Amino acid sequence: MPILSHRSIRIHPDELRSTVLAALLFFLLLCSYYVLRPVRDEMAVRLGAQQLKWLFTGTFLAMLAATPVFGWLASVLRRAILVPATLGFFALNLLAFRAALDAPELATGAAIAFFIWVSVFNLFVVSVFWSLMTDLFDLAQAERLFGLVSVGGTAGAIAGPALTATLVSRTGVPDLLLLSACLLGAALPVAVALAGARGKAATAPHKAGEGAALGGSAWEGFALVWHSPALRWFCLFLCLHSFVGTVLYFEQTRIVGAAFTSPEARTALFAQVDLAVNTLTLATQLLGLAPLLRRFGLSVALALLPAASLVGLLALGLWPTLAVLVGFGIVRRAGEYAIARPAREMFFTVLPRAARYKAKNFLDTAVFRGADATSGWLTDGLRAIGLTGGTLALAALPAALAGAMIGWRLGRSSAIMSAENGETSDDPPPDLGEPPTLAARDDRRDAGARHR
């Protein structure tokens, strides 16, 4: 019997500790990041929209360098060491940045480096967190619990910008980095406890090696994506998502830069937008994610954000104003955090363990930031030929439409792989129609064998 039962939340006794620890860890990670995010976005406006393509390219190159290092570490380190070590490394980085920001002559260089670092930090720590989640919970558990885990992250995402808005005028920017580092330090013992937990507890027997080092090569993540049709489609799905987000970010930089001349005013606006995004995210997670998944399945959850982006891009294309930009941005980011991101993580619960860490990290970091860099140059090229404001938003409509279609098919593929792996859900599955062809049958058979 569930220890906590509600029509949208059901937690079994052997899941309670891991669920609470996961929510707490996600709270600390996102609180740490959101202390820094308004500062990063203000630096982007200060550097100018014309520099965004270079910032995205620098971020991609940093990701490209870091991904094989993480792949190697995942090959040789146990889960209980890998996750805390990653967090400790980033906390030390923040201390180094704190020292660098005290040197005025390094202002421009520090702004560029900090923008790139925050972009790398965000994706890496969140990717590692969700890799751990997909290692601990199977698809049936994920459908019930990931929404609740995400609530912890959203609470941290609300607390982070609130702390920044409250403290920045008193402490200045450098000391905000110390606050963020302290939050990461607090996350370390939680990560140690969670990384040592038993995985797949409710639906699968415990395997002694499930927390061990993965073995294999540093580049295995790339190889796994290259050889898996399902992961290649997922890669394209991320690239389309990135292009739409890049168009919106370019428009944000242009419109906000024209509306506000003061760095403090821009930082305050970004912090207020973050608070609105994360408050809406929390409400959506509490009220909508689990019922949405149970009623409509993973396919609708994956397709929903691209479909909503169609409406938002059309509105921004017709009325390219600050009010429309802010409204569309809030809805899109809330949908990303409350529905789209947890739904993407659920896709990996049915894949082999190497894919959950190495392939997933390669997709979340190198591929995603590579898509950002490519999208940045493409968007800048579109602007150069005269597509600005509303016409630029309209040019992104085909990408949103294609993303909705691919998301739908990925959700159907996940359900088929889950059934073949022998996983069951507490609720009857949605009608999936004919099996999709996104994943090769041999890949699915191998995945099922590993889970059994």
C-alpha positions as CSV (number, residue, x, y, z in Angstrom):
1,M,0.0,0.0,0.0
2,P,1.3,3.5,-0.7
3,I,2.5,5.5,2.3
4,L,1.0,8.6,0.7
5,S,-1.9,8.3,-1.7
6,H,-3.7,10.9,-3.7
7,R,-5.2,10.7,-7.2
8,S,-2.1,12.6,-8.5
9,I,0.6,11.4,-5.9
10,R,1.3,7.9,-4.7
11,I,4.5,7.1,-2.8
12,H,5.3,3.6,-1.6
13,P,7.2,3.0,1.7
14,D,10.4,1.9,0.0
15,E,10.4,5.1,-2.2
16,L,9.9,7.7,0.5
17,R,13.5,8.3,1.6
18,S,14.9,8.4,-2.0
19,T,12.1,10.8,-3.1
20,V,12.6,13.2,-0.2
21,L,16.4,13.2,-0.7
22,A,15.9,13.7,-4.5
23,A,13.6,16.7,-4.0
24,L,16.0,18.2,-1.4
25,L,19.0,17.8,-3.7
26,F,17.2,19.3,-6.6
27,F,16.1,22.2,-4.4
28,L,19.7,23.0,-3.4
29,L,21.1,22.6,-7.0
30,L,18.5,24.9,-8.6
31,C,18.7,27.4,-5.8
32,S,22.4,27.6,-6.3
33,Y,22.0,28.1,-10.1
34,Y,19.2,30.6,-9.8
35,V,21.2,32.8,-7.5
36,L,23.5,33.2,-10.5
37,R,21.2,33.2,-13.5
38,P,20.0,36.9,-13.3
39,V,23.6,37.9,-13.2
40,R,24.5,35.9,-16.3
41,D,21.5,37.2,-18.3
42,E,22.4,40.8,-17.4
43,M,26.0,40.2,-18.6
44,A,24.6,38.9,-21.9
45,V,22.7,42.2,-22.4
46,R,25.7,44.2,-21.4
47,L,27.9,42.3,-24.0
48,G,25.2,42.8,-26.6
49,A,23.1,40.6,-29.0
50,Q,25.9,40.7,-31.6
51,Q,28.1,38.7,-29.1
52,L,25.6,36.0,-28.4
53,K,26.8,33.7,-31.2
54,W,30.3,33.9,-29.8
55,L,29.2,33.2,-26.3
56,F,27.2,30.2,-27.4
57,T,30.1,28.9,-29.5
58,G,32.4,29.3,-26.5
59,T,29.9,27.4,-24.3
60,F,29.8,24.6,-26.9
61,L,33.6,24.3,-27.0
62,A,33.7,24.2,-23.3
63,M,31.1,21.5,-23.3
64,L,32.9,19.6,-26.0
65,A,36.1,19.6,-23.9
66,A,34.3,18.6,-20.7
67,T,32.1,15.8,-22.0
68,P,34.8,13.2,-22.6
69,V,36.3,14.0,-19.2
70,F,32.9,13.3,-17.6
71,G,32.6,10.2,-19.8
72,W,36.0,9.0,-18.5
73,L,35.0,9.7,-14.9
74,A,31.7,7.8,-15.3
75,S,33.8,4.9,-16.6
76,V,36.1,4.7,-13.6
77,L,34.1,6.1,-10.6
78,R,31.2,4.6,-8.7
79,R,27.9,6.5,-8.7
80,A,28.4,7.4,-5.0
81,I,31.6,9.2,-5.9
82,L,30.8,10.5,-9.3
83,V,27.8,12.7,-8.4
84,P,29.3,14.4,-5.3
85,A,32.7,14.9,-7.0
86,T,30.9,16.8,-9.8
87,L,29.2,19.1,-7.4
88,G,32.4,19.7,-5.4
89,F,34.3,20.6,-8.5
90,F,31.8,23.3,-9.5
91,A,31.7,24.7,-5.9
92,L,35.5,25.2,-6.1
93,N,35.0,26.9,-9.5
94,L,32.7,29.5,-7.9
95,L,35.3,30.3,-5.2
96,A,37.8,31.0,-8.1
97,F,35.4,33.2,-9.9
98,R,34.7,35.1,-6.6
99,A,38.4,36.0,-6.5
100,A,38.6,36.9,-10.2
101,L,35.6,39.4,-9.9
102,D,37.6,41.5,-7.5
103,A,39.9,42.5,-10.3
104,P,38.4,45.5,-12.2
105,E,40.8,45.1,-15.1
106,L,39.3,41.6,-15.8
107,A,35.7,42.9,-16.0
108,T,35.0,42.1,-19.7
109,G,36.9,38.8,-19.7
110,A,35.3,37.7,-16.5
111,A,31.8,38.5,-17.8
112,I,32.5,36.3,-20.9
113,A,34.0,33.5,-18.9
114,F,31.3,33.6,-16.3
115,F,28.5,33.5,-18.9
116,I,30.1,30.4,-20.4
117,W,30.8,28.8,-17.1
118,V,27.2,29.3,-15.8
119,S,25.8,27.8,-19.0
120,V,28.1,24.7,-18.6
121,F,27.4,24.5,-14.8
122,N,23.6,24.5,-15.3
123,L,23.5,21.7,-17.9
124,F,26.1,19.5,-16.2
125,V,24.7,19.5,-12.7
126,V,21.1,19.1,-13.9
127,S,22.1,16.4,-16.3
128,V,24.0,14.5,-13.6
129,F,21.1,14.9,-11.3
130,W,18.6,13.4,-13.7
131,S,21.0,10.7,-14.7
132,L,20.9,9.7,-11.1
133,M,17.1,9.8,-11.0
134,T,16.8,7.6,-14.1
135,D,19.2,5.2,-12.4
136,L,17.1,5.0,-9.2
137,F,13.6,5.0,-10.6
138,D,12.0,3.0,-13.4
139,L,9.4,4.4,-15.8
140,A,6.4,3.5,-13.7
141,Q,7.9,5.1,-10.6
142,A,9.0,8.1,-12.7
143,E,5.4,8.8,-13.9
144,R,4.4,9.0,-10.2
145,L,7.4,10.6,-8.6
146,F,9.3,12.8,-11.0
147,G,6.7,15.6,-10.7
148,L,7.1,15.6,-6.9
149,V,10.9,15.6,-7.2
150,S,10.6,18.5,-9.7
151,V,8.6,20.4,-7.1
152,G,11.7,20.4,-4.9
153,G,13.7,21.9,-7.8
154,T,11.1,24.5,-8.5
155,A,11.1,25.6,-4.9
156,G,14.8,26.1,-5.2
157,A,14.3,28.0,-8.4
158,I,12.0,30.3,-6.6
159,A,14.3,30.8,-3.6
160,G,17.3,31.5,-5.8
161,P,16.2,34.6,-7.7
162,A,14.4,35.8,-4.5
163,L,17.8,35.7,-2.7
164,T,19.5,37.5,-5.6
165,A,16.9,40.2,-5.7
166,T,17.0,40.7,-2.0
167,L,20.8,40.5,-1.4
168,V,22.5,41.9,-4.6
169,S,22.2,45.6,-3.5
170,R,23.7,44.7,-0.1
171,T,26.4,42.2,-0.9
172,G,27.2,43.0,-4.5
173,V,27.7,40.4,-7.3
174,P,30.9,38.7,-6.0
175,D,29.4,37.5,-2.7
176,L,26.4,36.0,-4.5
177,L,28.9,33.5,-5.9
178,L,29.9,32.6,-2.3
179,L,26.2,32.0,-1.5
180,S,25.9,29.7,-4.5
181,A,29.0,27.8,-3.5
182,C,27.6,27.3,0.0
183,L,24.4,25.9,-1.4
184,L,26.4,23.4,-3.5
185,G,28.4,22.5,-0.4
186,A,25.1,21.8,1.4
187,A,24.1,19.6,-1.5
188,L,27.2,17.3,-1.1
189,P,26.0,15.1,1.8
190,V,22.5,14.8,0.3
191,A,24.1,13.7,-3.0
192,V,26.3,11.1,-1.1
193,A,23.2,9.7,0.6
194,L,21.1,9.6,-2.5
195,A,23.9,8.2,-4.8
196,G,24.3,5.3,-2.4
197,A,20.6,4.4,-2.4
198,R,19.2,1.2,-3.9
199,G,17.9,1.7,-7.4
200,K,14.6,0.6,-9.0
201,A,13.4,-0.5,-5.6
202,A,9.7,-0.9,-6.2
203,T,9.6,-2.8,-9.4
204,A,12.9,-4.6,-9.9
205,P,15.2,-6.8,-7.8
206,H,18.4,-5.1,-6.5
207,K,21.5,-5.8,-8.5
208,A,24.8,-5.5,-6.7
209,G,26.5,-3.7,-9.6
210,E,23.9,-1.1,-10.3
211,G,25.9,1.7,-8.5
212,A,29.3,0.6,-9.8
213,A,31.5,2.3,-12.3
214,L,30.2,1.8,-15.9
215,G,33.4,1.0,-17.6
216,G,33.8,1.6,-21.3
217,S,35.5,4.5,-23.0
218,A,35.2,8.3,-22.5
219,W,33.5,8.7,-25.9
220,E,31.0,5.9,-25.4
221,G,28.2,8.5,-25.0
222,F,28.8,9.6,-28.6
223,A,28.9,6.0,-29.8
224,L,25.7,5.1,-28.1
225,V,23.8,8.1,-29.6
226,W,25.3,7.4,-33.1
227,H,24.2,3.7,-33.1
228,S,20.7,4.2,-31.6
229,P,17.9,5.4,-33.9
230,A,15.9,6.4,-30.9
231,L,18.7,8.5,-29.5
232,R,19.4,10.1,-32.9
233,W,15.7,11.2,-33.0
234,F,16.1,12.5,-29.5
235,C,19.1,14.4,-30.6
236,L,17.1,16.1,-33.4
237,F,14.3,16.8,-30.9
238,L,16.8,18.7,-28.7
239,C,18.2,20.6,-31.6
240,L,14.8,21.9,-32.6
241,H,14.0,22.8,-29.0
242,S,17.3,24.7,-28.9
243,F,16.7,26.7,-32.0
244,V,13.3,27.9,-30.8
245,G,14.9,28.9,-27.5
246,T,17.8,30.7,-29.2
247,V,15.4,32.8,-31.3
248,L,13.6,33.8,-28.1
249,Y,16.8,34.6,-26.3
250,F,18.0,36.8,-29.2
251,E,14.7,38.7,-29.1
252,Q,14.9,39.0,-25.3
253,T,18.4,40.5,-25.6
254,R,17.2,43.0,-28.3
255,I,13.9,44.0,-26.7
256,V,15.1,44.2,-23.1
257,G,18.2,46.1,-24.2
258,A,16.1,48.7,-25.9
259,A,13.6,49.0,-23.0
260,F,16.1,49.4,-20.1
261,T,19.4,51.2,-20.0
262,S,20.3,50.4,-16.4
263,P,22.1,47.1,-15.6
264,E,20.3,47.1,-12.2
265,A,16.9,47.5,-13.9
266,R,17.7,44.6,-16.3
267,T,18.9,42.4,-13.5
268,A,15.7,43.2,-11.5
269,L,13.5,42.4,-14.5
270,F,15.2,39.0,-15.1
271,A,14.9,38.2,-11.4
272,Q,11.2,39.0,-11.5
273,V,10.7,37.0,-14.6
274,D,12.5,34.0,-13.0
275,L,10.2,34.3,-9.9
276,A,7.1,34.4,-12.1
277,V,8.4,31.4,-14.2
278,N,9.1,29.3,-11.2
279,T,5.9,30.1,-9.3
280,L,3.9,29.1,-12.4
281,T,6.1,26.0,-12.7
282,L,5.4,25.0,-9.1
283,A,1.6,25.4,-9.6
284,T,1.8,23.3,-12.8
285,Q,3.8,20.6,-11.1
286,L,1.5,20.4,-8.1
287,L,-1.7,20.4,-10.1
288,G,-0.9,19.1,-13.6
289,L,2.0,16.8,-14.3
290,A,1.0,13.5,-12.8
291,P,-2.6,13.7,-14.0
292,L,-1.4,14.8,-17.5
293,L,0.9,11.8,-17.7
294,R,-1.7,9.4,-16.4
295,R,-4.5,10.6,-18.7
296,F,-2.6,11.3,-21.9
297,G,0.8,9.5,-21.6
298,L,4.4,10.6,-22.3
299,S,3.7,11.4,-26.0
300,V,1.5,14.3,-25.1
301,A,3.9,15.5,-22.4
302,L,6.8,15.6,-24.9
303,A,4.8,17.2,-27.7
304,L,3.1,19.8,-25.5
305,L,5.8,22.4,-25.2
306,P,6.7,22.6,-29.0
307,A,3.0,22.9,-29.7
308,A,2.6,25.7,-27.2
309,S,5.6,27.4,-28.8
310,L,3.8,27.5,-32.1
311,V,1.2,29.7,-30.5
312,G,3.8,31.9,-28.7
313,L,6.0,32.3,-31.8
314,L,2.9,33.3,-33.8
315,A,2.0,35.9,-31.1
316,L,5.5,37.3,-31.0
317,G,5.7,37.4,-34.8
318,L,2.5,39.5,-34.9
319,W,3.2,41.7,-31.8
320,P,7.0,41.8,-31.1
321,T,6.7,43.8,-27.8
322,L,8.1,43.5,-24.3
323,A,4.8,42.4,-22.9
324,V,4.4,39.5,-25.4
325,L,8.0,38.5,-25.1
326,V,7.8,38.3,-21.3
327,G,4.5,36.5,-21.4
328,F,5.6,34.0,-24.0
329,G,8.9,33.5,-22.1
330,I,7.3,32.8,-18.8
331,V,4.8,30.3,-20.2
332,R,7.5,28.5,-22.3
333,R,10.0,28.3,-19.5
334,A,7.4,27.1,-17.0
335,G,6.3,24.4,-19.4
336,E,9.9,23.4,-19.9
337,Y,10.6,23.0,-16.2
338,A,7.2,21.6,-15.1
339,I,6.4,19.2,-18.0
340,A,9.0,19.0,-20.8
341,R,12.1,18.4,-18.8
342,P,10.7,15.7,-16.5
343,A,9.1,14.1,-19.6
344,R,12.5,14.0,-21.4
345,E,14.1,12.4,-18.4
346,M,11.4,9.7,-18.3
347,F,12.4,8.6,-21.8
348,F,15.8,7.5,-20.4
349,T,14.3,5.2,-17.7
350,V,13.7,2.5,-20.3
351,L,17.3,2.6,-21.7
352,P,20.4,0.7,-20.5
353,R,22.4,2.2,-17.7
354,A,25.3,3.4,-19.9
355,A,22.8,5.4,-21.9
356,R,21.3,6.9,-18.8
357,Y,24.7,8.4,-17.8
358,K,27.0,8.6,-20.8
359,A,24.6,9.1,-23.8
360,K,22.3,11.3,-21.7
361,N,25.1,13.5,-20.5
362,F,26.5,13.8,-24.1
363,L,23.0,14.8,-25.3
364,D,22.4,17.2,-22.4
365,T,25.7,18.9,-22.7
366,A,27.7,18.7,-25.9
367,V,24.7,18.2,-28.2
368,F,22.5,20.8,-26.5
369,R,25.2,23.4,-26.4
370,G,26.3,22.5,-29.9
371,A,22.8,23.1,-31.0
372,D,22.8,26.4,-29.1
373,A,26.0,27.5,-30.9
374,T,24.7,26.4,-34.3
375,S,21.3,28.1,-33.6
376,G,23.2,31.2,-32.6
377,W,25.0,31.5,-35.9
378,L,21.9,30.6,-37.8
379,T,19.8,33.2,-36.0
380,D,22.5,35.8,-36.5
381,G,22.5,34.9,-40.2
382,L,18.7,35.3,-40.4
383,R,19.0,38.7,-38.7
384,A,21.7,39.7,-41.2
385,I,19.4,39.1,-44.1
386,G,16.7,41.2,-42.6
387,L,14.7,38.8,-40.4
388,T,14.3,40.7,-37.2
389,G,11.6,41.1,-34.6
390,G,8.3,39.5,-35.7
391,T,9.7,37.9,-38.9
392,L,12.4,36.1,-37.0
393,A,9.9,34.6,-34.6
394,L,7.8,33.4,-37.6
395,A,10.8,31.8,-39.2
396,A,11.1,29.5,-36.1
397,L,7.5,28.1,-36.6
398,P,8.6,25.1,-38.7
399,A,11.1,24.0,-36.0
400,A,8.3,24.1,-33.3
401,L,6.0,22.0,-35.5
402,A,8.6,19.4,-36.2
403,G,9.5,19.2,-32.5
404,A,5.9,18.5,-31.6
405,M,5.7,15.7,-34.1
406,I,9.0,14.1,-33.0
407,G,8.1,14.4,-29.4
408,W,4.9,12.5,-30.0
409,R,6.8,9.7,-31.6
410,L,9.5,9.5,-28.9
411,G,6.8,9.1,-26.3
412,R,5.2,6.2,-28.2
413,S,8.7,4.6,-28.6
414,S,9.3,4.9,-24.9
415,A,6.1,3.1,-24.0
416,I,6.8,0.3,-26.4
417,M,10.4,-0.2,-25.0
418,S,9.0,-0.1,-21.4
419,A,6.5,-2.9,-22.3
420,E,9.3,-5.0,-23.9
421,N,11.5,-4.5,-20.8
422,G,8.8,-6.0,-18.6
423,E,8.1,-2.8,-16.6
424,T,4.6,-2.2,-15.4
425,S,2.6,0.8,-14.3
426,D,0.0,1.3,-11.7
427,D,-2.3,2.7,-14.3
428,P,-3.5,1.3,-17.6
429,P,-1.2,2.5,-20.5
430,P,-2.6,4.9,-23.1
431,D,-3.6,3.6,-26.5
432,L,-0.3,3.8,-28.4
433,G,-1.5,2.5,-31.8
434,E,1.1,0.7,-33.9
435,P,4.6,0.3,-32.6
436,P,6.9,3.2,-33.8
437,T,10.1,2.6,-35.7
438,L,12.3,5.0,-33.7
439,A,14.3,2.3,-31.9
440,A,15.8,-0.7,-33.6
441,R,14.5,-4.0,-32.3
442,D,18.0,-5.3,-31.4
443,D,18.5,-2.1,-29.3
444,R,15.2,-2.7,-27.5
445,R,16.0,-6.4,-26.8
446,D,19.4,-5.4,-25.4
447,A,17.8,-2.8,-23.2
448,G,15.2,-5.3,-21.9
449,A,17.9,-7.9,-21.1
450,R,19.9,-5.4,-19.0
451,H,16.8,-4.3,-17.0
452,R,15.8,-7.9,-16.3
